[in-house]
Structures are given as structure tokens and as C-alpha cells.
């Protein structure tokens, strides 16, 4: 009986780098990101036994309660990013400041959310590890020296997410598609599958926090009322998990602004999701899968120039025809 072999992620990525005549520096960076994801998944799977699924007892820079797994995941990612020597600076959801790593010899900027959807942790539900990667200016005087500016999404060279503990990993490479990998029995990511959002609306899903409908703007509330019956409604409550479904089924994930809350302190007119390591990540993947993403002004997420490394935004991401419809609503 012949032995069956699946293409591994490392082999896939080596082929990609050779096809485009690129160095292996990116391969080394991605190897460390994969190692971090595997370590996070190990801690998550054993978290209940080791008491790691509770609240850490602190508040992060976002003003949110920190779970023990938030701290663990952040420490893991920072360790592996620093050890590969290819990262200039990193931005983490859990750290107030930009983290300097190898500013003189590094090649990449990495923006990441080490544990997306941490409110799911206590219940053992899926969470995510999201990351976006941009490259430093290597052209010297042609483009000017590296100024360490915060990159907008259109400058990313790659973005991806791990859905933990499902063993699934999705990576988008600029102008080279969006690819999903599956973890096999040896914890090796294998079997690249090209992800393209389906155009047939039969299975399209609409994903948002329905409990907030009454506090959205009139435009958004009106669109929901007129269109919700056209979609299957699904909502996991973790961006990585909801976007994971969206890539397979098509439709729309949205996180609108909150503008009509009875308690004005609860309003979020700028949105809740972070631009650099949440919205840009899924927008980049969605673009490579044939979709699009905008904010509530109709501006494409990847075109937003960040003014700060924890900048927030509204987000509408999904099938291009749905996004085009929403642009006409917002404009």
C-alpha cells in the first residue's frame, strides 16, 4: 500500500519564496510564529488542569480584564519573535508601548493579538492568535531611510490567524492568495487549501452581536432590518472564529459603532476592534480571498493610515458584492 504524503506548511512556504525569488528570512519569521501558536495551543488545552483559564486580576491597555491565558500567550509570542532576530518592532494588544527588538538588523514589523476572543477562554471555546507582517525599507536612499512608521494594511506583506484549539491556520500572502492549513497527528501544519469566498449567496452568513442592534446608527439598523432575512445568522464572539466561518461560507462579519447607548460612557463611535492587529489582519486575508473590508464611512480598512498603534475602527468584512452594497449605504 503506497504511503500518502501531504504538503507541509514549511515546504509550501519554501516553494513560495523560491517562486518569487525571495530570501528565507520570512521563512524563519514564520517558523517562530508557528512555534508560538503551537505553544499557546498546548497551554490552552491543558489550561483547566493547570488553573490557567481564570482572570489574571489586572487590566490591560485596552481597559479590559486580563485573563491568565492573555498574559501567557503574549509572553510566548514575544519570546519567539525576539529569538528569531528578524523582527525590528512588535505591537501587541497586551502591551501599551511598541516593543523594540532588533532595530538595526531586523527586517519585519509584526502586529499581533496573542489571544483574540479571550472571553471564550473560561468556557473552552475557540480563540484566535492574529498577526500582520510588514517589511522594513530595504532600499536605502531610493525610498529613504526606515522611519519606523506604523504601516497601513495595504503595506502588509502577510497576515494570518490560528484558531485555537481547532488546529487550523490561515495565512494570506500579498498577491499570492489566502491559504488554510490543518494540523495533523504530529502537530505539523499540512495540506494547503486555497480559500476563495463563495459567490453563491445560498450559504452566506451574517455575523454580528445582535444584542447591540438597538445602539447602532439608524443607517446600520435599517440595513440589518432590511437584509437579515437573506442570511444565515451565526456569531461565535471571537473575531478569528467568526472570520474562519466567513472564509468558508461567505457573507458578512460586522462590528459597527455604538452610538445610541443609554449610558453615553458605553458609546464607541470609533468602533471597538483594533486596526493594526485585528481589522487589518482579517481585511488583508479577505482581500486575498476575493473579498473586501470597510469602516463605517465606507473607507477601505487597508487604506486607513494609523495614527496610533492601538487605534480602533469599525469593521465590515466579507463578500465583495455585500461590501459594495454597504459602501453605497454609508456614502
DATA-V179914 format. One record per residue. N is the residue number from 1. RES is the residue in one small letter. OMEGA is omega in whole degrees, -180 to 180 (NA if undefined). NEAR is the number of other C-alpha atoms within 12 Angstrom. Layout:
n: (N & N)
res: (RES & RES)
omega: (OMEGA & OMEGA)
near: (NEAR & NEAR)
//
This chain:
n: (1 & 2 & 3 & 4 & 5 & 6 & 7 & 8 & 9 & 10 & 11 & 12 & 13 & 14 & 15 & 16 & 17 & 18 & 19 & 20 & 21 & 22 & 23 & 24 & 25 & 26 & 27 & 28 & 29 & 30 & 31 & 32 & 33 & 34 & 35 & 36 & 37 & 38 & 39 & 40 & 41 & 42 & 43 & 44 & 45 & 46 & 47 & 48 & 49 & 50 & 51 & 52 & 53 & 54 & 55 & 56 & 57 & 58 & 59 & 60 & 61 & 62 & 63 & 64 & 65 & 66 & 67 & 68 & 69 & 70 & 71 & 72 & 73 & 74 & 75 & 76 & 77 & 78 & 79 & 80 & 81 & 82 & 83 & 84 & 85 & 86 & 87 & 88 & 89 & 90 & 91 & 92 & 93 & 94 & 95 & 96 & 97 & 98 & 99 & 100 & 101 & 102 & 103 & 104 & 105 & 106 & 107 & 108 & 109 & 110 & 111 & 112 & 113 & 114 & 115 & 116 & 117 & 118 & 119 & 120 & 121 & 122 & 123 & 124 & 125 & 126 & 127 & 128 & 129 & 130 & 131 & 132 & 133 & 134 & 135 & 136 & 137 & 138 & 139 & 140 & 141 & 142 & 143 & 144 & 145 & 146 & 147 & 148 & 149 & 150 & 151 & 152 & 153 & 154 & 155 & 156 & 157 & 158 & 159 & 160 & 161 & 162 & 163 & 164 & 165 & 166 & 167 & 168 & 169 & 170 & 171 & 172 & 173 & 174 & 175 & 176 & 177 & 178 & 179 & 180 & 181 & 182 & 183 & 184 & 185 & 186 & 187 & 188 & 189 & 190 & 191 & 192 & 193 & 194 & 195 & 196 & 197 & 198 & 199 & 200 & 201 & 202 & 203 & 204 & 205 & 206 & 207 & 208 & 209 & 210 & 211 & 212 & 213 & 214 & 215 & 216 & 217 & 218 & 219 & 220 & 221 & 222 & 223 & 224 & 225 & 226 & 227 & 228 & 229 & 230 & 231 & 232 & 233 & 234 & 235 & 236 & 237 & 238 & 239 & 240 & 241 & 242 & 243 & 244 & 245 & 246 & 247 & 248 & 249 & 250 & 251 & 252 & 253 & 254 & 255 & 256 & 257 & 258 & 259 & 260 & 261 & 262 & 263 & 264 & 265 & 266 & 267 & 268 & 269 & 270 & 271 & 272 & 273 & 274 & 275 & 276 & 277 & 278 & 279 & 280 & 281 & 282 & 283 & 284 & 285 & 286 & 287 & 288 & 289 & 290 & 291 & 292 & 293 & 294 & 295 & 296 & 297 & 298 & 299 & 300 & 301 & 302 & 303 & 304 & 305 & 306 & 307 & 308 & 309 & 310 & 311 & 312 & 313 & 314 & 315 & 316 & 317 & 318 & 319 & 320 & 321 & 322 & 323 & 324 & 325 & 326 & 327 & 328 & 329 & 330 & 331)
res: (x & x & x & x & x & x & x & x & x & x & x & x & x & x & x & x & x & x & x & x & x & x & x & x & x & x & x & x & x & x & x & x & x & x & x & x & x & x & x & x & x & x & x & x & x & x & x & x & x & x & x & x & x & x & x & x & x & x & x & x & x & x & x & x & x & x & x & x & x & x & x & x & x & x & x & x & x & x & x & x & x & x & x & x & x & x & x & x & x & x & x & x & x & x & x & x & x & x & x & x & x & x & x & x & x & x & x & x & x & x & x & x & x & x & x & x & x & x & x & x & x & x & x & x & x & x & x & x & x & x & x & x & x & x & x & x & x & x & x & x & x & x & x & x & x & x & x & x & x & x & x & x & x & x & x & x & x & x & x & x & x & x & x & x & x & x & x & x & x & x & x & x & x & x & x & x & x & x & x & x & x & x & x & x & x & x & x & x & x & x & x & x & x & x & x & x & x & x & x & x & x & x & x & x & x & x & x & x & x & x & x & x & x & x & x & x & x & x & x & x & x & x & x & x & x & x & x & x & x & x & x & x & x & x & x & x & x & x & x & x & x & x & x & x & x & x & x & x & x & x & x & x & x & x & x & x & x & x & x & x & x & x & x & x & x & x & x & x & x & x & x & x & x & x & x & x & x & x & x & x & x & x & x & x & x & x & x & x & x & x & x & x & x & x & x & x & x & x & x & x & x & x & x & x & x & x & x & x & x & x & x & x & x & x & x & x & x & x & x & x & x & x & x & x & x & x & x & x & x & x & x)
omega: (-178 & 177 & 179 & 179 & 173 & 177 & 180 & 178 & -178 & 179 & 177 & -176 & 175 & 178 & 179 & -180 & 179 & 180 & -178 & 176 & -179 & -178 & 178 & 178 & 180 & 178 & 179 & 177 & -178 & 178 & 180 & 178 & 177 & 178 & 179 & -180 & 179 & 180 & 177 & -179 & 178 & 180 & -179 & -179 & -178 & -174 & -178 & -180 & -176 & 178 & -177 & -175 & -178 & 179 & -178 & 179 & 179 & 179 & -179 & -178 & 180 & -177 & -177 & 174 & -179 & 173 & 176 & -179 & 174 & -179 & -179 & -178 & -180 & 179 & 180 & -177 & -180 & 178 & -176 & 177 & -180 & -174 & -178 & 174 & -178 & -174 & 177 & -179 & 176 & 173 & 180 & 175 & -173 & -177 & -176 & -174 & 172 & -178 & 176 & 178 & -180 & -172 & -178 & -175 & -179 & -178 & -169 & 167 & -180 & 178 & -173 & 169 & -172 & -179 & 178 & 178 & -174 & 175 & 177 & -171 & -176 & -177 & 179 & -179 & -175 & 173 & -177 & 170 & -175 & 178 & 173 & -175 & 173 & -175 & 178 & 175 & -179 & -175 & 178 & -173 & -179 & -180 & -178 & -179 & 178 & -178 & 176 & 180 & 177 & -177 & 169 & -173 & -180 & 178 & 179 & 173 & 180 & 175 & -178 & 179 & 171 & 175 & -172 & 6 & -176 & -177 & 179 & -175 & 179 & 180 & 174 & 178 & -173 & 179 & -180 & 172 & 178 & -171 & 177 & 179 & -178 & 178 & -180 & -175 & -179 & -178 & 175 & 178 & -173 & 169 & 178 & 178 & -180 & -179 & 176 & -179 & -179 & -180 & -180 & -176 & -175 & -177 & -178 & 180 & 174 & -174 & 175 & 179 & -175 & 179 & -179 & -173 & -176 & -178 & 175 & 176 & 180 & 179 & -178 & 179 & 178 & 179 & 179 & -179 & -176 & -169 & -172 & -179 & -179 & -172 & 164 & -178 & 178 & 177 & -179 & -179 & 173 & -175 & -178 & -179 & 180 & -180 & 175 & 177 & -177 & -179 & -179 & -170 & -177 & -180 & -173 & 164 & 179 & 172 & -176 & 172 & 172 & -172 & -175 & -179 & 178 & 176 & -176 & -180 & -179 & 179 & 176 & -176 & 178 & -176 & -177 & -175 & -180 & -174 & -168 & -171 & 173 & -175 & 180 & -178 & -178 & 178 & 179 & 178 & -178 & 178 & -180 & 177 & 177 & -179 & -177 & 180 & -179 & 169 & -173 & 172 & -176 & 178 & 179 & -176 & -176 & -180 & -178 & 177 & -176 & 177 & 179 & -173 & 173 & -179 & 180 & 179 & 165 & -177 & 172 & -173 & 179 & -177 & -171 & -179 & 178 & 179 & 178 & 177 & -179 & 176 & 179 & 178 & -175 & -177 & NA)
near: (3 & 4 & 5 & 7 & 10 & 19 & 21 & 23 & 31 & 27 & 21 & 26 & 33 & 23 & 18 & 24 & 20 & 15 & 13 & 15 & 10 & 14 & 17 & 22 & 22 & 32 & 26 & 27 & 36 & 36 & 27 & 28 & 42 & 36 & 28 & 36 & 47 & 33 & 30 & 39 & 36 & 25 & 30 & 40 & 27 & 18 & 26 & 18 & 12 & 14 & 18 & 26 & 29 & 27 & 23 & 19 & 14 & 17 & 19 & 23 & 18 & 22 & 14 & 19 & 20 & 32 & 32 & 32 & 43 & 43 & 32 & 31 & 43 & 36 & 26 & 31 & 43 & 37 & 24 & 30 & 42 & 29 & 22 & 28 & 26 & 35 & 38 & 34 & 36 & 44 & 42 & 42 & 45 & 40 & 27 & 18 & 18 & 25 & 28 & 25 & 26 & 21 & 22 & 18 & 19 & 31 & 33 & 42 & 46 & 50 & 50 & 46 & 48 & 47 & 47 & 44 & 34 & 40 & 27 & 28 & 35 & 23 & 16 & 24 & 24 & 33 & 42 & 48 & 52 & 53 & 52 & 48 & 45 & 41 & 35 & 32 & 23 & 18 & 12 & 11 & 9 & 9 & 11 & 12 & 14 & 24 & 17 & 26 & 21 & 34 & 36 & 33 & 39 & 32 & 31 & 36 & 34 & 43 & 47 & 48 & 51 & 45 & 39 & 40 & 32 & 30 & 32 & 37 & 43 & 49 & 45 & 41 & 36 & 30 & 22 & 24 & 29 & 36 & 39 & 34 & 34 & 28 & 29 & 19 & 9 & 11 & 23 & 25 & 34 & 27 & 24 & 27 & 26 & 24 & 31 & 28 & 37 & 27 & 21 & 18 & 21 & 13 & 23 & 31 & 36 & 36 & 37 & 36 & 25 & 24 & 15 & 24 & 26 & 22 & 27 & 33 & 25 & 19 & 24 & 34 & 25 & 18 & 25 & 29 & 17 & 12 & 21 & 23 & 13 & 19 & 26 & 23 & 27 & 29 & 25 & 28 & 28 & 36 & 45 & 45 & 37 & 37 & 52 & 46 & 34 & 41 & 42 & 31 & 32 & 40 & 44 & 50 & 48 & 47 & 44 & 43 & 35 & 32 & 28 & 22 & 19 & 13 & 11 & 12 & 11 & 17 & 20 & 24 & 25 & 23 & 28 & 28 & 35 & 39 & 46 & 46 & 51 & 47 & 51 & 52 & 53 & 55 & 55 & 50 & 53 & 52 & 38 & 37 & 40 & 30 & 38 & 42 & 49 & 45 & 40 & 33 & 27 & 27 & 25 & 35 & 41 & 39 & 24 & 31 & 23 & 25 & 16 & 21 & 35 & 32 & 28 & 31 & 40 & 38 & 42 & 47 & 53 & 49 & 41 & 31 & 24 & 33 & 36 & 23 & 21 & 34 & 25 & 17 & 21 & 23 & 15)
//
